[in-house]
Amino acid sequence: IAGRIIDDEQSNLTPETAEILVCGQDWLRNEKEQGWKKLRNDMQYD
């Protein structure tokens, strides 16, 4: 975030928060990829 000053308290993530963010990112990437695969399959059979 350009132009924002983050102090020491705001720059640290708890391990739990970091884990949630990483797992959420993996889940979203998987959902996106599955959506593209379904779309490609649907287009092949139309």
PQR file of N, CA, C, O and H, with PARSE charges and radii, in Angstrom:
ATOM      1  N   ILE A   1       0.873  -1.164   0.000 -0.4000 1.5000
ATOM      2  CA  ILE A   1       0.000   0.000   0.000 -0.0000 2.0000
ATOM      3  C   ILE A   1       0.912   1.216   0.000  0.5500 1.7000
ATOM      4  O   ILE A   1       1.560   1.523   1.000 -0.5500 1.4000
ATOM      5  N   ALA A   2       0.950   1.875  -1.090 -0.4000 1.5000
ATOM      6  CA  ALA A   2       1.868   2.993  -1.266 -0.0000 2.0000
ATOM      7  C   ALA A   2       1.507   4.157  -0.360  0.5500 1.7000
ATOM      8  O   ALA A   2       0.337   4.502  -0.199 -0.5500 1.4000
ATOM      9  H   ALA A   2       0.424   1.626  -1.902  0.4000 1.0000
ATOM     10  N   GLY A   3       2.521   4.745   0.219 -0.4000 1.5000
ATOM     11  CA  GLY A   3       2.327   5.951   0.998 -0.0000 2.0000
ATOM     12  C   GLY A   3       1.874   5.738   2.426  0.5500 1.7000
ATOM     13  O   GLY A   3       1.751   6.706   3.176 -0.5500 1.4000
ATOM     14  H   GLY A   3       3.472   4.464   0.088  0.4000 1.0000
ATOM     15  N   ARG A   4       1.625   4.521   2.822 -0.4000 1.5000
ATOM     16  CA  ARG A   4       1.204   4.279   4.201 -0.0000 2.0000
ATOM     17  C   ARG A   4       2.410   3.939   5.056  0.5500 1.7000
ATOM     18  O   ARG A   4       3.318   3.229   4.623 -0.5500 1.4000
ATOM     19  H   ARG A   4       1.725   3.735   2.213  0.4000 1.0000
ATOM     20  N   ILE A   5       2.408   4.448   6.256 -0.4000 1.5000
ATOM     21  CA  ILE A   5       3.465   4.140   7.213 -0.0000 2.0000
ATOM     22  C   ILE A   5       2.914   3.094   8.164  0.5500 1.7000
ATOM     23  O   ILE A   5       1.875   3.289   8.794 -0.5500 1.4000
ATOM     24  H   ILE A   5       1.671   5.025   6.608  0.4000 1.0000
ATOM     25  N   ILE A   6       3.625   1.989   8.257 -0.4000 1.5000
ATOM     26  CA  ILE A   6       3.189   0.899   9.123 -0.0000 2.0000
ATOM     27  C   ILE A   6       4.193   0.779  10.258  0.5500 1.7000
ATOM     28  O   ILE A   6       5.392   0.614  10.031 -0.5500 1.4000
ATOM     29  H   ILE A   6       4.470   1.832   7.746  0.4000 1.0000
ATOM     30  N   ASP A   7       3.688   0.863  11.483 -0.4000 1.5000
ATOM     31  CA  ASP A   7       4.595   0.728  12.618 -0.0000 2.0000
ATOM     32  C   ASP A   7       4.796  -0.754  12.937  0.5500 1.7000
ATOM     33  O   ASP A   7       4.196  -1.625  12.306 -0.5500 1.4000
ATOM     34  H   ASP A   7       2.714   0.996  11.668  0.4000 1.0000
ATOM     35  N   ASP A   8       5.655  -1.025  13.930 -0.4000 1.5000
ATOM     36  CA  ASP A   8       5.986  -2.404  14.278 -0.0000 2.0000
ATOM     37  C   ASP A   8       4.760  -3.227  14.644  0.5500 1.7000
ATOM     38  O   ASP A   8       4.686  -4.406  14.301 -0.5500 1.4000
ATOM     39  H   ASP A   8       6.142  -0.318  14.443  0.4000 1.0000
ATOM     40  N   GLU A   9       3.805  -2.631  15.329 -0.4000 1.5000
ATOM     41  CA  GLU A   9       2.620  -3.377  15.739 -0.0000 2.0000
ATOM     42  C   GLU A   9       1.757  -3.764  14.549  0.5500 1.7000
ATOM     43  O   GLU A   9       1.140  -4.829  14.562 -0.5500 1.4000
ATOM     44  H   GLU A   9       3.865  -1.673  15.608  0.4000 1.0000
ATOM     45  N   GLN A  10       1.700  -2.937  13.537 -0.4000 1.5000
ATOM     46  CA  GLN A  10       0.855  -3.210  12.385 -0.0000 2.0000
ATOM     47  C   GLN A  10       1.540  -4.087  11.343  0.5500 1.7000
ATOM     48  O   GLN A  10       0.881  -4.576  10.426 -0.5500 1.4000
ATOM     49  H   GLN A  10       2.201  -2.072  13.527  0.4000 1.0000
ATOM     50  N   SER A  11       2.835  -4.293  11.464 -0.4000 1.5000
ATOM     51  CA  SER A  11       3.554  -5.041  10.438 -0.0000 2.0000
ATOM     52  C   SER A  11       3.680  -6.524  10.765  0.5500 1.7000
ATOM     53  O   SER A  11       4.194  -7.287   9.947 -0.5500 1.4000
ATOM     54  H   SER A  11       3.371  -3.896  12.209  0.4000 1.0000
ATOM     55  N   ASN A  12       3.232  -6.945  11.924 -0.4000 1.5000
ATOM     56  CA  ASN A  12       3.375  -8.334  12.334 -0.0000 2.0000
ATOM     57  C   ASN A  12       2.057  -9.081  12.211  0.5500 1.7000
ATOM     58  O   ASN A  12       1.005  -8.579  12.606 -0.5500 1.4000
ATOM     59  H   ASN A  12       2.814  -6.325  12.589  0.4000 1.0000
ATOM     60  N   LEU A  13       2.126 -10.282  11.661 -0.4000 1.5000
ATOM     61  CA  LEU A  13       0.968 -11.167  11.609 -0.0000 2.0000
ATOM     62  C   LEU A  13       1.175 -12.276  12.631  0.5500 1.7000
ATOM     63  O   LEU A  13       2.294 -12.745  12.837 -0.5500 1.4000
ATOM     64  H   LEU A  13       2.980 -10.690  11.340  0.4000 1.0000
ATOM     65  N   THR A  14       0.103 -12.682  13.258 -0.4000 1.5000
ATOM     66  CA  THR A  14       0.210 -13.842  14.131 -0.0000 2.0000
ATOM     67  C   THR A  14       0.365 -15.074  13.247  0.5500 1.7000
ATOM     68  O   THR A  14      -0.032 -15.049  12.082 -0.5500 1.4000
ATOM     69  H   THR A  14      -0.807 -12.300  13.091  0.4000 1.0000
ATOM     70  N   PRO A  15       0.930 -16.139  13.778 -0.5600 1.5000
ATOM     71  CA  PRO A  15       1.040 -17.366  12.977  0.2800 2.0000
ATOM     72  C   PRO A  15      -0.323 -17.848  12.472  0.5500 1.7000
ATOM     73  O   PRO A  15      -0.437 -18.349  11.353 -0.5500 1.4000
ATOM     74  N   GLU A  16      -1.337 -17.694  13.292 -0.4000 1.5000
ATOM     75  CA  GLU A  16      -2.678 -18.125  12.898 -0.0000 2.0000
ATOM     76  C   GLU A  16      -3.198 -17.308  11.716  0.5500 1.7000
ATOM     77  O   GLU A  16      -3.792 -17.861  10.791 -0.5500 1.4000
ATOM     78  H   GLU A  16      -1.245 -17.287  14.201  0.4000 1.0000
ATOM     79  N   THR A  17      -2.978 -16.003  11.746 -0.4000 1.5000
ATOM     80  CA  THR A  17      -3.426 -15.142  10.653 -0.0000 2.0000
ATOM     81  C   THR A  17      -2.671 -15.466   9.374  0.5500 1.7000
ATOM     82  O   THR A  17      -3.267 -15.524   8.299 -0.5500 1.4000
ATOM     83  H   THR A  17      -2.495 -15.553  12.498  0.4000 1.0000
ATOM     84  N   ALA A  18      -1.369 -15.676   9.481 -0.4000 1.5000
ATOM     85  CA  ALA A  18      -0.571 -16.026   8.302 -0.0000 2.0000
ATOM     86  C   ALA A  18      -1.057 -17.343   7.701  0.5500 1.7000
ATOM     87  O   ALA A  18      -1.168 -17.468   6.482 -0.5500 1.4000
ATOM     88  H   ALA A  18      -0.885 -15.629  10.355  0.4000 1.0000
ATOM     89  N   GLU A  19      -1.344 -18.320   8.552 -0.4000 1.5000
ATOM     90  CA  GLU A  19      -1.834 -19.613   8.070 -0.0000 2.0000
ATOM     91  C   GLU A  19      -3.179 -19.463   7.358  0.5500 1.7000
ATOM     92  O   GLU A  19      -3.399 -20.062   6.305 -0.5500 1.4000
ATOM     93  H   GLU A  19      -1.253 -18.219   9.542  0.4000 1.0000
ATOM     94  N   ILE A  20      -4.065 -18.674   7.929 -0.4000 1.5000
ATOM     95  CA  ILE A  20      -5.372 -18.434   7.317 -0.0000 2.0000
ATOM     96  C   ILE A  20      -5.212 -17.785   5.951  0.5500 1.7000
ATOM     97  O   ILE A  20      -5.889 -18.174   4.998 -0.5500 1.4000
ATOM     98  H   ILE A  20      -3.886 -18.188   8.784  0.4000 1.0000
ATOM     99  N   LEU A  21      -4.332 -16.808   5.844 -0.4000 1.5000
ATOM    100  CA  LEU A  21      -4.123 -16.126   4.567 -0.0000 2.0000
ATOM    101  C   LEU A  21      -3.548 -17.063   3.509  0.5500 1.7000
ATOM    102  O   LEU A  21      -3.985 -17.042   2.359 -0.5500 1.4000
ATOM    103  H   LEU A  21      -3.783 -16.493   6.618  0.4000 1.0000
ATOM    104  N   VAL A  22      -2.580 -17.878   3.887 -0.4000 1.5000
ATOM    105  CA  VAL A  22      -1.969 -18.809   2.934 -0.0000 2.0000
ATOM    106  C   VAL A  22      -2.975 -19.865   2.498  0.5500 1.7000
ATOM    107  O   VAL A  22      -3.090 -20.160   1.308 -0.5500 1.4000
ATOM    108  H   VAL A  22      -2.225 -17.895   4.821  0.4000 1.0000
ATOM    109  N   CYS A  23      -3.701 -20.432   3.449 -0.4000 1.5000
ATOM    110  CA  CYS A  23      -4.696 -21.453   3.101 -0.0000 2.0000
ATOM    111  C   CYS A  23      -5.811 -20.860   2.249  0.5500 1.7000
ATOM    112  O   CYS A  23      -6.272 -21.489   1.297 -0.5500 1.4000
ATOM    113  H   CYS A  23      -3.607 -20.192   4.415  0.4000 1.0000
ATOM    114  N   GLY A  24      -6.234 -19.671   2.588 -0.4000 1.5000
ATOM    115  CA  GLY A  24      -7.275 -19.006   1.801 -0.0000 2.0000
ATOM    116  C   GLY A  24      -6.816 -18.746   0.381  0.5500 1.7000
ATOM    117  O   GLY A  24      -7.581 -18.927  -0.566 -0.5500 1.4000
ATOM    118  H   GLY A  24      -5.859 -19.160   3.362  0.4000 1.0000
ATOM    119  N   GLN A  25      -5.579 -18.326   0.227 -0.4000 1.5000
ATOM    120  CA  GLN A  25      -5.028 -18.075  -1.104 -0.0000 2.0000
ATOM    121  C   GLN A  25      -4.980 -19.375  -1.907  0.5500 1.7000
ATOM    122  O   GLN A  25      -5.342 -19.388  -3.083 -0.5500 1.4000
ATOM    123  H   GLN A  25      -4.957 -18.179   0.996  0.4000 1.0000
ATOM    124  N   ASP A  26      -4.539 -20.461  -1.285 -0.4000 1.5000
ATOM    125  CA  ASP A  26      -4.505 -21.755  -1.971 -0.0000 2.0000
ATOM    126  C   ASP A  26      -5.904 -22.186  -2.386  0.5500 1.7000
ATOM    127  O   ASP A  26      -6.101 -22.671  -3.500 -0.5500 1.4000
ATOM    128  H   ASP A  26      -4.245 -20.451  -0.329  0.4000 1.0000
ATOM    129  N   TRP A  27      -6.873 -22.012  -1.496 -0.4000 1.5000
ATOM    130  CA  TRP A  27      -8.253 -22.395  -1.787 -0.0000 2.0000
ATOM    131  C   TRP A  27      -8.793 -21.592  -2.966  0.5500 1.7000
ATOM    132  O   TRP A  27      -9.418 -22.154  -3.865 -0.5500 1.4000
ATOM    133  H   TRP A  27      -6.713 -21.618  -0.591  0.4000 1.0000
ATOM    134  N   LEU A  28      -8.558 -20.284  -2.967 -0.4000 1.5000
ATOM    135  CA  LEU A  28      -9.049 -19.441  -4.057 -0.0000 2.0000
ATOM    136  C   LEU A  28      -8.399 -19.808  -5.389  0.5500 1.7000
ATOM    137  O   LEU A  28      -9.070 -19.837  -6.421 -0.5500 1.4000
ATOM    138  H   LEU A  28      -8.050 -19.827  -2.237  0.4000 1.0000
ATOM    139  N   ARG A  29      -7.111 -20.085  -5.369 -0.4000 1.5000
ATOM    140  CA  ARG A  29      -6.434 -20.498  -6.608 -0.0000 2.0000
ATOM    141  C   ARG A  29      -7.022 -21.800  -7.130  0.5500 1.7000
ATOM    142  O   ARG A  29      -7.244 -21.939  -8.333 -0.5500 1.4000
ATOM    143  H   ARG A  29      -6.566 -20.061  -4.531  0.4000 1.0000
ATOM    144  N   ASN A  30      -7.275 -22.749  -6.246 -0.4000 1.5000
ATOM    145  CA  ASN A  30      -7.849 -24.031  -6.641 -0.0000 2.0000
ATOM    146  C   ASN A  30      -9.256 -23.834  -7.206  0.5500 1.7000
ATOM    147  O   ASN A  30      -9.600 -24.419  -8.233 -0.5500 1.4000
ATOM    148  H   ASN A  30      -7.095 -22.636  -5.269  0.4000 1.0000
ATOM    149  N   GLU A  31     -10.063 -23.018  -6.544 -0.4000 1.5000
ATOM    150  CA  GLU A  31     -11.417 -22.751  -7.034 -0.0000 2.0000
ATOM    151  C   GLU A  31     -11.377 -22.136  -8.427  0.5500 1.7000
ATOM    152  O   GLU A  31     -12.171 -22.506  -9.293 -0.5500 1.4000
ATOM    153  H   GLU A  31      -9.783 -22.542  -5.710  0.4000 1.0000
ATOM    154  N   LYS A  32     -10.469 -21.212  -8.644 -0.4000 1.5000
ATOM    155  CA  LYS A  32     -10.346 -20.556  -9.949 -0.0000 2.0000
ATOM    156  C   LYS A  32      -9.960 -21.581 -11.010  0.5500 1.7000
ATOM    157  O   LYS A  32     -10.552 -21.605 -12.089 -0.5500 1.4000
ATOM    158  H   LYS A  32      -9.824 -20.912  -7.941  0.4000 1.0000
ATOM    159  N   GLU A  33      -8.985 -22.418 -10.717 -0.4000 1.5000
ATOM    160  CA  GLU A  33      -8.531 -23.427 -11.679 -0.0000 2.0000
ATOM    161  C   GLU A  33      -9.646 -24.426 -11.980  0.5500 1.7000
ATOM    162  O   GLU A  33      -9.839 -24.806 -13.135 -0.5500 1.4000
ATOM    163  H   GLU A  33      -8.504 -22.398  -9.841  0.4000 1.0000
ATOM    164  N   GLN A  34     -10.380 -24.853 -10.953 -0.4000 1.5000
ATOM    165  CA  GLN A  34     -11.484 -25.786 -11.178 -0.0000 2.0000
ATOM    166  C   GLN A  34     -12.566 -25.152 -12.043  0.5500 1.7000
ATOM    167  O   GLN A  34     -13.176 -25.826 -12.874 -0.5500 1.4000
ATOM    168  H   GLN A  34     -10.223 -24.544 -10.015  0.4000 1.0000
ATOM    169  N   GLY A  35     -12.800 -23.875 -11.851 -0.4000 1.5000
ATOM    170  CA  GLY A  35     -13.778 -23.158 -12.667 -0.0000 2.0000
ATOM    171  C   GLY A  35     -13.370 -23.130 -14.132  0.5500 1.7000
ATOM    172  O   GLY A  35     -14.206 -23.323 -15.014 -0.5500 1.4000
ATOM    173  H   GLY A  35     -12.304 -23.329 -11.176  0.4000 1.0000
ATOM    174  N   TRP A  36     -12.085 -22.891 -14.396 -0.4000 1.5000
ATOM    175  CA  TRP A  36     -11.593 -22.887 -15.781 -0.0000 2.0000
ATOM    176  C   TRP A  36     -11.692 -24.276 -16.391  0.5500 1.7000
ATOM    177  O   TRP A  36     -12.064 -24.411 -17.557 -0.5500 1.4000
ATOM    178  H   TRP A  36     -11.406 -22.735 -13.678  0.4000 1.0000
ATOM    179  N   LYS A  37     -11.364 -25.313 -15.621 -0.4000 1.5000
ATOM    180  CA  LYS A  37     -11.458 -26.685 -16.138 -0.0000 2.0000
ATOM    181  C   LYS A  37     -12.897 -27.023 -16.498  0.5500 1.7000
ATOM    182  O   LYS A  37     -13.149 -27.621 -17.544 -0.5500 1.4000
ATOM    183  H   LYS A  37     -11.063 -25.204 -14.674  0.4000 1.0000
ATOM    184  N   LYS A  38     -13.842 -26.650 -15.645 -0.4000 1.5000
ATOM    185  CA  LYS A  38     -15.252 -26.919 -15.917 -0.0000 2.0000
ATOM    186  C   LYS A  38     -15.704 -26.167 -17.160  0.5500 1.7000
ATOM    187  O   LYS A  38     -16.415 -26.722 -17.997 -0.5500 1.4000
ATOM    188  H   LYS A  38     -13.638 -26.164 -14.795  0.4000 1.0000
ATOM    189  N   LEU A  39     -15.302 -24.924 -17.286 -0.4000 1.5000
ATOM    190  CA  LEU A  39     -15.674 -24.132 -18.457 -0.0000 2.0000
ATOM    191  C   LEU A  39     -15.134 -24.772 -19.739  0.5500 1.7000
ATOM    192  O   LEU A  39     -15.845 -24.860 -20.740 -0.5500 1.4000
ATOM    193  H   LEU A  39     -14.724 -24.472 -16.606  0.4000 1.0000
ATOM    194  N   ARG A  40     -13.874 -25.219 -19.706 -0.4000 1.5000
ATOM    195  CA  ARG A  40     -13.290 -25.874 -20.891 -0.0000 2.0000
ATOM    196  C   ARG A  40     -14.045 -27.154 -21.226  0.5500 1.7000
ATOM    197  O   ARG A  40     -14.327 -27.419 -22.394 -0.5500 1.4000
ATOM    198  H   ARG A  40     -13.295 -25.148 -18.893  0.4000 1.0000
ATOM    199  N   ASN A  41     -14.376 -27.951 -20.209 -0.4000 1.5000
ATOM    200  CA  ASN A  41     -15.130 -29.183 -20.441 -0.0000 2.0000
ATOM    201  C   ASN A  41     -16.509 -28.882 -21.006  0.5500 1.7000
ATOM    202  O   ASN A  41     -16.954 -29.544 -21.943 -0.5500 1.4000
ATOM    203  H   ASN A  41     -14.147 -27.736 -19.260  0.4000 1.0000
ATOM    204  N   ASP A  42     -17.180 -27.898 -20.451 -0.4000 1.5000
ATOM    205  CA  ASP A  42     -18.512 -27.530 -20.936 -0.0000 2.0000
ATOM    206  C   ASP A  42     -18.456 -27.086 -22.392  0.5500 1.7000
ATOM    207  O   ASP A  42     -19.351 -27.408 -23.175 -0.5500 1.4000
ATOM    208  H   ASP A  42     -16.819 -27.360 -19.690  0.4000 1.0000
ATOM    209  N   MET A  43     -17.419 -26.356 -22.756 -0.4000 1.5000
ATOM    210  CA  MET A  43     -17.297 -25.865 -24.132 -0.0000 2.0000
ATOM    211  C   MET A  43     -17.012 -27.010 -25.103  0.5500 1.7000
ATOM    212  O   MET A  43     -17.429 -26.954 -26.260 -0.5500 1.4000
ATOM    213  H   MET A  43     -16.693 -26.095 -22.120  0.4000 1.0000
ATOM    214  N   GLN A  44     -16.315 -28.036 -24.651 -0.4000 1.5000
ATOM    215  CA  GLN A  44     -16.004 -29.173 -25.513 -0.0000 2.0000
ATOM    216  C   GLN A  44     -17.252 -29.980 -25.841  0.5500 1.7000
ATOM    217  O   GLN A  44     -17.339 -30.564 -26.921 -0.5500 1.4000
ATOM    218  H   GLN A  44     -15.977 -28.081 -23.712  0.4000 1.0000
ATOM    219  N   TYR A  45     -18.211 -30.023 -24.936 -0.4000 1.5000
ATOM    220  CA  TYR A  45     -19.390 -30.867 -25.114 -0.0000 2.0000
ATOM    221  C   TYR A  45     -20.601 -30.110 -25.626  0.5500 1.7000
ATOM    222  O   TYR A  45     -21.664 -30.708 -25.793 -0.5500 1.4000
ATOM    223  H   TYR A  45     -18.140 -29.549 -24.058  0.4000 1.0000
ATOM    224  N   ASP A  46     -20.478 -28.814 -25.880 -0.4000 1.5000
ATOM    225  CA  ASP A  46     -21.610 -28.034 -26.409 -0.0000 2.0000
ATOM    226  C   ASP A  46     -21.709 -28.144 -27.903  0.5500 1.7000
ATOM    227  O   ASP A  46     -22.603 -27.552 -28.507 -0.5500 1.4000
ATOM    228  H   ASP A  46     -19.614 -28.328 -25.744  0.4000 1.0000
TER
END
